[in-house]
Amino acid sequence: MSEKKVLVEVKDLKKHFKVGKNAILKAVDGIDFKIYKGETLGLVGESGCGKTTCGKTVMGLYPATSGEIIFDGIKVNELKGKEKKDFTRKAQIIFQDPYSSLDPRMTVGDIIGEGIDIHGLYTGQERTDKIYELLGTIGLTSEHANRFPHEFSGGQRQRIGIARALAIEPEFIVCDEPISALDVSIQAQIINLLIRLQKERELTYLFIAHDLSMVKHISDRVGVMYLGKMVEMAPSYELYTNPKHPYTEALMSAIPIPDPEVEREKNRIKIEGEIPSPINPKPGCRFASRCRYATDICRQETPELKEAGPEHFVACHNK
């Protein structure tokens, strides 16, 4: 992996929101990671941990409070005007909700073609042919181009969102929980479509999700977030078979096993204790109040993300 090209690099990224007179919500509070060209980095954690905020900040939908976002060697969070527009040509996002992310007043053809028009990529018949080609890529036909979003199912709408992201031929796509609003029977279809498109177009993904099984299936490496912090990162197989952070251990123990007898007998780790607030958090490890291994140093000093094994990084004083 070290020989691969780094496409996206995030350094000490912070995104804070002012939520009161003296209250600061630290949604993302100093995280670092790299995404190599052609790979999928999965990002997991419970609701409210900051993973979606992280993805949107990387894309520039939220301005970063501090830190650096570097895309192909260029600091993108400092770009403006034409340079910012050039970045959006190379990076796109697939949103979580296929119902609210598509303009109900636009036809599918116009939704997919909007990015093409903004960047001036194709006109006339070439534009039309490109839209039809994209519809075929996602499993729809040219006849669907003149229909409106409300005429499609949730899975079809998400496919249209994928076609919109692909329209300007990006290199990098943030997949913001693209399957969480879909039926289980449709989720596998969308995941397989994303995997196929990645191979065909040499795409790089930041894949944000709750479903740990799906993340394992699609990701090369996985990062685990907890209350704005990255607590562990490792190659997918390594993380799922050898989790080191206590929070990751608990997450992995909660993954259901498709065998009733094994599922009944497995040792599930329950997380107990008080859930800390991301608003003006106390010093120390964010997970200390719920950790069965916590000691005094955990409540006083914030652990750094350090290498605990080959390509396996963990932020824990006890590892």
SVG drawing of the C-alpha trace seen along z (x, -y; Angstrom):
<svg xmlns="http://www.w3.org/2000/svg" viewBox="-44 -34 50 58">
<polyline fill="none" stroke="black" stroke-width="0.4" points="0.0,0.0 2.9,-2.4 3.9,-2.3 0.4,-3.5 -0.3,-7.1 -2.1,-9.2 -5.1,-10.9 -6.7,-12.4 -4.9,-13.4 -6.6,-14.9 -4.4,-16.5 -5.7,-17.5 -9.2,-18.2 -11.6,-20.0 -15.2,-21.1 -16.8,-22.8 -20.3,-24.3 -21.4,-27.1 -24.6,-25.9 -25.0,-28.4 -23.6,-31.5 -20.6,-29.6 -21.2,-26.1 -19.1,-24.6 -20.2,-21.3 -16.9,-19.5 -18.4,-17.3 -14.9,-16.5 -12.1,-17.3 -8.6,-16.7 -8.5,-13.6 -5.9,-12.4 -6.2,-9.9 -5.1,-9.1 -7.0,-7.6 -4.9,-5.9 -5.9,-6.1 -8.2,-3.3 -9.0,-2.1 -12.1,-2.3 -11.7,-3.7 -14.7,-2.8 -15.7,-5.1 -17.9,-3.7 -19.2,-4.7 -22.5,-5.2 -24.9,-8.1 -23.5,-11.4 -19.8,-10.4 -19.1,-12.9 -18.5,-10.6 -21.0,-12.4 -19.7,-15.8 -16.2,-14.6 -17.2,-13.5 -19.0,-16.8 -16.1,-18.8 -13.7,-16.9 -16.0,-17.7 -16.1,-21.4 -19.9,-21.4 -18.9,-22.5 -15.9,-24.9 -13.3,-23.4 -12.7,-25.0 -9.0,-24.1 -6.7,-21.5 -5.8,-20.6 -7.6,-18.7 -5.1,-17.8 -6.4,-16.4 -3.7,-15.1 -1.2,-17.4 -3.4,-20.6 -4.9,-22.1 -8.5,-22.2 -10.0,-23.8 -8.2,-27.0 -9.4,-27.0 -11.8,-29.6 -13.4,-30.5 -12.3,-28.5 -9.8,-26.4 -12.6,-25.3 -14.8,-24.5 -12.0,-22.4 -11.9,-20.4 -15.6,-19.7 -15.1,-18.3 -12.7,-15.7 -14.7,-15.0 -18.4,-14.2 -20.7,-12.9 -23.6,-10.4 -26.0,-11.5 -27.7,-9.4 -31.4,-10.1 -32.4,-9.3 -35.7,-11.0 -34.5,-14.5 -31.3,-14.7 -33.0,-14.8 -34.8,-18.0 -38.5,-16.9 -39.1,-19.6 -36.3,-18.4 -36.4,-15.4 -33.8,-12.6 -32.0,-13.7 -31.6,-17.3 -30.5,-16.0 -27.8,-13.9 -26.9,-16.6 -26.7,-19.5 -23.0,-18.8 -22.2,-18.3 -23.7,-21.8 -21.9,-23.5 -18.5,-22.2 -19.2,-22.5 -18.2,-19.0 -20.7,-18.1 -23.4,-19.8 -26.2,-18.9 -26.3,-15.2 -23.1,-14.4 -24.7,-15.5 -27.8,-13.4 -25.7,-10.4 -23.7,-10.7 -26.9,-10.9 -28.3,-7.8 -24.9,-6.0 -25.0,-6.8 -28.6,-5.6 -27.5,-2.3 -24.5,-2.1 -26.8,-2.2 -29.4,0.3 -32.0,-2.1 -32.8,-3.0 -33.0,-6.1 -36.8,-6.1 -36.3,-7.1 -34.6,-10.4 -37.8,-12.3 -39.4,-11.1 -39.3,-12.8 -37.9,-11.4 -41.2,-10.7 -41.8,-8.0 -39.0,-5.9 -38.4,-3.6 -35.8,-4.3 -33.2,-2.0 -33.7,-3.6 -33.4,-7.1 -30.1,-6.1 -28.9,-4.8 -29.8,-8.2 -27.8,-9.9 -24.9,-7.6 -25.3,-8.5 -25.3,-12.2 -22.0,-11.8 -20.5,-9.9 -21.6,-12.4 -18.5,-14.7 -16.2,-11.7 -14.7,-12.3 -11.7,-10.5 -13.0,-10.5 -16.5,-10.0 -17.7,-10.4 -20.5,-7.8 -22.4,-9.2 -24.4,-6.2 -25.7,-5.5 -27.6,-2.3 -29.0,-3.2 -32.4,-4.4 -32.9,-1.4 -34.5,2.0 -32.1,4.8 -32.8,6.5 -31.7,3.4 -28.6,2.6 -26.5,5.4 -27.4,4.3 -26.2,0.8 -23.0,2.1 -22.2,4.4 -22.9,1.5 -20.4,-0.7 -17.8,2.1 -18.2,2.6 -18.0,-1.1 -14.9,-1.4 -13.1,1.3 -14.3,0.0 -13.5,-3.7 -10.6,-3.4 -12.6,-5.4 -11.6,-6.1 -14.2,-6.0 -14.7,-7.3 -17.5,-5.0 -19.5,-6.2 -22.0,-3.7 -23.5,-2.1 -23.8,1.4 -20.5,3.0 -21.1,6.1 -21.4,3.9 -18.4,1.9 -16.3,5.0 -17.5,6.2 -16.6,3.0 -13.7,1.5 -9.9,2.0 -9.3,0.2 -11.7,-1.0 -11.5,-3.9 -13.6,-3.9 -14.8,-7.2 -16.1,-8.0 -17.4,-11.5 -15.3,-13.4 -12.1,-11.4 -10.6,-8.6 -10.0,-5.8 -8.8,-3.0 -7.8,-2.4 -6.6,0.8 -7.0,2.9 -10.5,4.3 -9.7,8.0 -7.3,7.0 -9.8,4.7 -12.7,7.2 -10.6,10.2 -8.3,8.3 -9.9,5.1 -7.7,3.4 -9.7,0.4 -12.4,1.3 -15.0,-0.6 -14.2,1.3 -14.3,4.6 -17.8,3.8 -18.9,2.8 -17.5,6.0 -19.2,8.2 -22.5,6.7 -22.3,7.9 -25.0,10.6 -23.9,14.0 -26.2,15.8 -26.3,19.0 -28.8,19.0 -26.8,21.4 -23.5,19.5 -25.3,16.2 -26.8,17.3 -23.4,18.6 -21.2,15.7 -19.9,13.3 -21.3,9.8 -19.6,6.9 -22.1,4.5 -21.2,0.8 -22.3,-0.7 -21.8,-4.0 -22.6,-7.6 -22.4,-8.8 -20.3,-12.1 -21.5,-15.1 -19.6,-16.4 -20.4,-19.9 -17.4,-21.3 -16.0,-17.7 -13.8,-17.0 -10.1,-16.3 -9.0,-12.7 -10.3,-9.9 -13.8,-10.4 -14.6,-6.8 -13.3,-6.7 -16.7,-7.0 -17.9,-3.8 -14.7,-1.8 -14.1,1.3 -10.4,0.8 -10.2,-3.0 -7.6,-4.2 -6.7,-7.6 -4.6,-8.6 -7.5,-7.9 -9.6,-10.6 -6.7,-13.1 -4.9,-12.8 -6.3,-12.3 -4.6,-9.3 -2.9,-9.8 -3.5,-7.5 -0.4,-5.3 0.7,-2.3 0.0,0.9 0.8,3.3 1.5,3.2 -0.8,0.5 -2.9,0.9 -3.4,-2.3 -5.2,-2.7 -5.8,-5.6 -5.7,-3.9 -3.5,-4.3 -3.8,-0.6 -2.7,0.8"/>
</svg>
